[in-house]
Amino acid sequence: QVQLVESGGGLVQPAGSLRLSCAASGFTFGTYVMRWYRQAPGKERELVAYIGTAGGRTNYADSVKGRFTISRDNAKNTVYLQMNSLKPEDTAVYYCNALGVYEYWGRGTQVTVSS
């Protein structure tokens, strides 16, 4: 059974940091591109960050460049999103996505940035 389970979300003050994790199982993790998306209330889901299968290629939305870092550990079947200098506009549900032969989604984790 394929699973993508996000964790690490929560409430954080502006300028704070969070590290999201996404644990994958049920498919060959190392052959899948991994992505983080987010969806804020009333807005469309947007791509936040992308990482290639070996971890050497990454890309970010302009809104998070320089603040967020995506990484992966293929030995642990896990992808991470380190989020620094968080802003209220980063508040959203963050979703893990795996893209390869098939496409899989996690259920999301809520990130709220507020004082």
Buried (B, 14 or more C-beta within 10 A) or exposed (E): EEEBBBBBBEEBEEEBEBBBBBBBEEBEBBEBBBBBBBBBEEEEBEEBBBBEBEBEEBEBBEEBEEBBBBBBEBEEBBBBBBBBEBBEEBBBBBBBBBEBEEEBBBEBBEBBBEE
